[in-house]
Amino acid sequence: MRRLSLILALSAVLVLVACTRPATPNSVHESKTFPAAAGKLVRFDVRSLDVHVKVAEASTISVTVDLQGRSSSRAATRRWIERNTPVFEDSESVLEVRVPSVGRRGLVVVGFIHTEGRLELVIPPSCRLEVRTSSGDVTVEGEAPLAGPVRIDTTSGDVTVRGGVRELIADTSSGDVRVSGQALAVLEADTASGDVTLEGGSERVIVDTSSGDARLEKLTGDLSADTSSGTVSASWEHLVAGNKIRVSTSSGDVRLRLPQGTPLGGEVNTTSGRVHSDFSPTSEKHGRMMSFVAPGTSVDVEVRTSSGDVNLRARS
């Protein structure tokens, strides 16, 4: 009898502990605010979480975390939430937002798991921004541009900018880079298989891609583009003497639309492709090489491709 009473008592204790133990949520929604200061750096290192940044006049920096997980395993959902709930470290000069390190052992699930993770940031234009993700997408928008270059580094995530940036340095492996909205002062984009699309224009552009295409519009200055099998298509609003255009491809085509009457100096050369130009060259060889020499100062052009065609078109 005493043994039965002891078993019942232990069972009651276990039930009580189970009932009072806080349950691990399958979702997280929280918001935090931090003091802002001129030149303060906000740095994200958040692996697979998407990051949405809005640049707006504000006296503070605010971050909203939204995590949701569904899985055939409660333990797997709990581990994913734990591993992706951001940690915040704030000082006068830097706000760091990062997810905990997972070490060498990843998340193994028998069954299914579906997860969504998003961070929303509202940041004053006087601050600076750096974002690093693995598969998370990064979006930036706003009216006034952030102070200093915005640096975004992602493996397979896409980078989308719709304003709020004056200088953009983007590095991605298979993700695309898309920029619209206000014109940039500088765009530097480095991709492997991702495309680079610029719609709003820039004063200076540097693009390095392997198999991705580069489509660049409303340029107003220097261009340096290097690609293997990707196509380079660029259009200028205006150019002035002293600007430089450098394009190098292996099998990709090159299409350049320059303002009509632009004085050109330099050379366009393709090995097995063809060169077509609305601008009169000073010399031409077999339709595969054209040289340009303008009186006085000129726009310096150097285009080289192996099997791709080159088109120089004049836009009115």
C-alpha positions in Angstrom: 0.0 0.0 0.0 2.8 2.4 0.9 4.5 1.5 -2.4 1.4 2.3 -4.4 1.0 5.6 -2.5 4.6 6.5 -3.4 4.1 5.7 -7.0 0.9 7.8 -7.1 2.7 10.7 -5.4 5.6 10.5 -7.9 3.2 10.4 -10.8 1.4 13.5 -9.5 4.7 15.3 -9.2 5.7 14.4 -12.7 2.3 15.6 -14.1 2.7 18.8 -12.1 6.2 19.4 -13.5 5.0 18.7 -17.0 2.1 21.1 -16.7 4.2 23.9 -15.2 7.1 23.5 -17.6 6.9 26.3 -20.2 6.1 25.0 -23.6 8.5 25.7 -26.5 6.6 27.9 -29.0 6.4 27.0 -32.7 6.5 30.7 -33.5 8.3 33.9 -32.2 7.1 37.5 -32.7 8.9 40.2 -30.9 10.1 43.8 -31.4 13.0 45.6 -29.9 14.2 49.2 -30.1 17.7 50.5 -29.8 19.2 54.1 -29.7 20.3 55.5 -33.0 23.4 57.7 -33.6 25.0 59.3 -36.6 27.4 56.8 -38.2 26.2 53.9 -36.0 26.6 50.5 -37.8 23.8 47.9 -37.8 25.3 44.5 -38.7 23.2 41.4 -39.4 24.6 37.9 -39.6 21.5 35.7 -39.8 22.0 32.7 -42.0 18.7 31.6 -43.6 16.5 34.4 -42.3 15.1 37.0 -44.7 15.9 40.7 -43.9 13.7 43.6 -44.9 15.1 47.0 -44.3 13.2 50.3 -44.4 15.2 53.5 -44.2 13.0 56.2 -42.6 13.5 59.3 -40.4 13.3 58.0 -36.8 15.0 58.6 -33.5 15.6 54.9 -32.8 16.5 51.7 -34.5 13.7 49.1 -34.4 13.9 45.3 -35.2 10.9 43.0 -35.5 11.5 39.2 -35.4 9.0 36.8 -37.0 9.7 33.0 -36.9 7.3 30.2 -37.6 8.0 26.5 -37.8 5.8 23.4 -38.6 7.2 19.9 -38.4 6.3 16.3 -37.9 8.7 16.5 -34.9 8.1 18.9 -32.0 11.7 18.6 -31.1 12.8 19.6 -34.6 10.6 22.7 -34.5 11.9 23.6 -31.0 15.5 23.2 -32.2 14.9 25.3 -35.3 13.3 28.1 -33.2 16.2 28.0 -30.7 18.8 28.1 -33.4 17.2 31.0 -35.3 16.1 33.3 -32.6 18.4 36.3 -33.0 20.8 37.5 -30.3 21.3 41.3 -30.0 24.5 43.0 -28.9 24.2 46.8 -28.7 26.8 49.5 -28.1 27.1 53.2 -28.9 28.7 52.6 -32.3 27.4 49.1 -33.3 24.2 47.1 -33.1 24.9 43.5 -33.9 22.1 41.0 -34.7 23.1 37.4 -35.2 21.7 33.9 -34.9 23.5 31.4 -32.6 26.2 29.2 -34.1 25.0 25.6 -34.9 28.4 24.1 -34.9 29.1 21.2 -37.2 25.9 19.3 -36.6 23.0 20.5 -38.6 19.2 20.0 -38.1 18.2 16.4 -39.0 14.4 15.7 -39.4 12.6 12.4 -40.0 9.4 13.5 -41.7 8.8 17.1 -42.7 9.6 20.6 -41.5 8.5 23.9 -42.9 10.0 27.1 -41.6 9.8 30.8 -42.2 12.0 33.5 -40.7 12.0 37.2 -41.3 13.6 40.3 -39.7 12.2 43.7 -40.3 14.5 46.7 -39.6 13.6 50.4 -39.5 16.7 52.5 -39.5 17.5 56.2 -39.8 19.4 57.4 -42.8 22.3 58.6 -40.6 23.2 55.0 -39.8 25.2 52.4 -41.7 24.2 48.9 -42.7 25.9 45.5 -43.3 24.0 42.2 -43.9 25.3 38.7 -44.2 23.0 35.7 -44.9 23.4 32.2 -46.4 20.0 31.5 -48.1 18.1 34.5 -46.8 16.8 37.2 -49.1 17.7 40.9 -48.4 15.4 43.8 -49.3 16.2 47.5 -48.7 13.8 50.4 -49.5 13.4 54.0 -48.4 13.5 57.6 -49.6 16.7 59.1 -48.1 19.9 57.1 -48.5 21.9 55.5 -45.7 25.2 57.0 -44.7 28.2 55.2 -46.3 28.3 52.1 -48.5 25.7 49.4 -47.8 27.3 46.0 -47.8 25.3 42.8 -48.5 26.8 39.4 -48.6 24.7 36.3 -49.3 25.2 32.8 -50.7 22.0 31.9 -52.5 19.7 34.7 -51.3 18.5 37.5 -53.6 19.4 41.2 -53.1 16.6 43.7 -53.9 17.1 47.4 -53.5 14.2 49.9 -54.0 15.7 53.0 -52.6 17.4 54.0 -49.3 20.9 53.3 -50.7 23.5 55.6 -52.3 26.4 53.1 -52.5 25.8 49.4 -52.8 28.4 46.6 -52.5 26.7 43.2 -53.1 28.3 39.8 -53.1 26.3 36.7 -53.9 26.8 33.2 -55.3 23.6 32.1 -57.0 21.3 35.0 -55.9 20.2 37.8 -58.2 20.9 41.5 -57.5 18.1 43.9 -58.5 18.3 47.7 -58.0 15.6 50.2 -58.8 14.5 53.5 -57.4 16.9 56.4 -57.0 20.1 56.5 -58.9 23.2 55.2 -57.1 26.6 56.8 -56.8 28.3 53.4 -56.8 27.2 49.9 -57.6 29.6 47.0 -57.0 28.1 43.6 -57.7 30.0 40.2 -57.6 28.0 37.1 -58.5 28.6 33.6 -59.7 25.4 32.5 -61.5 23.1 35.3 -60.4 22.0 38.1 -62.6 22.6 41.8 -62.0 19.8 44.2 -62.9 20.1 48.0 -62.5 17.1 50.1 -63.4 17.6 53.4 -61.6 21.1 54.2 -62.9 24.4 54.8 -61.3 27.4 57.1 -61.6 29.9 54.2 -61.4 29.3 50.5 -61.9 31.6 47.5 -61.3 30.2 44.1 -62.1 31.9 40.7 -61.9 29.9 37.6 -62.8 30.5 34.1 -64.1 27.3 32.9 -65.9 25.0 35.7 -64.8 23.7 38.4 -67.1 24.2 42.1 -66.4 21.4 44.5 -67.5 22.3 48.1 -66.6 20.2 51.1 -67.4 20.5 54.9 -67.0 24.2 54.9 -66.4 26.0 58.3 -66.1 29.6 57.4 -65.8 32.3 54.6 -65.7 31.5 50.9 -66.3 33.7 47.9 -65.6 32.1 44.6 -66.3 33.7 41.1 -66.4 31.7 37.9 -67.2 32.3 34.4 -68.6 29.1 33.3 -70.3 26.8 36.1 -69.3 25.5 38.9 -71.5 26.3 42.5 -70.7 23.7 45.0 -71.7 24.2 48.7 -70.7 22.6 52.0 -71.6 23.8 55.5 -70.7 21.8 58.7 -70.0 24.9 60.7 -70.6 28.7 60.4 -70.8 31.5 62.9 -70.6 35.0 62.9 -71.9 37.3 61.1 -69.5 34.7 58.4 -68.6 35.9 54.8 -69.0 34.0 51.7 -70.3 35.7 48.3 -69.8 33.9 45.1 -70.7 35.3 41.6 -70.9 33.4 38.4 -71.7 34.1 34.9 -72.9 31.0 33.6 -74.7 28.6 36.4 -73.7 27.3 39.1 -76.0 27.9 42.8 -75.3 25.3 45.4 -76.1 26.1 49.1 -75.3 23.8 52.0 -76.0 25.7 55.3 -75.9 24.4 58.9 -76.3 24.6 59.9 -79.9 27.7 61.9 -80.8 29.8 60.5 -77.9 33.5 60.9 -78.8 35.1 57.4 -78.5 38.7 56.4 -78.1 39.9 52.8 -77.8 39.3 49.4 -79.2 36.5 46.8 -79.6 37.7 43.3 -80.2 36.1 39.8 -80.6 37.7 36.5 -81.6 34.9 34.6 -83.3 32.0 37.0 -82.9 31.1 40.1 -84.9 31.2 43.8 -84.1 28.4 46.1 -85.1 28.7 49.9 -84.5 26.7 53.0 -85.1 29.9 55.0 -84.4 32.4 55.3 -87.2 35.7 53.6 -86.4 39.1 54.9 -87.5 40.0 51.4 -88.5 38.3 48.0 -88.9 39.5 44.4 -89.4 37.2 41.8 -90.8 34.2 43.0 -88.7 35.9 41.6 -85.5 38.0 44.6 -84.4 37.3 48.3 -84.5 39.5 51.1 -83.3 38.3 54.6 -82.4 40.3 57.8 -82.2 38.4 61.1 -81.4 39.9 64.5 -81.7 40.6 65.9 -78.2 39.5 64.1 -75.1 37.1 61.2 -75.4 35.3 58.4 -73.7 37.8 55.5 -73.3 36.2 52.2 -74.6 37.8 48.8 -74.3 35.6 45.8 -75.1 37.0 42.3 -75.5 35.0 39.0 -76.0 35.9 35.6 -77.4 32.8 34.2 -79.1 30.3 36.9 -78.2 29.0 39.6 -80.5 29.5 43.3 -79.7 26.9 46.0 -80.6 27.6 49.7 -80.1 24.4 51.6 -80.6 23.7 55.3 -80.5 20.7 56.6 -78.6 19.2 60.0 -79.3 
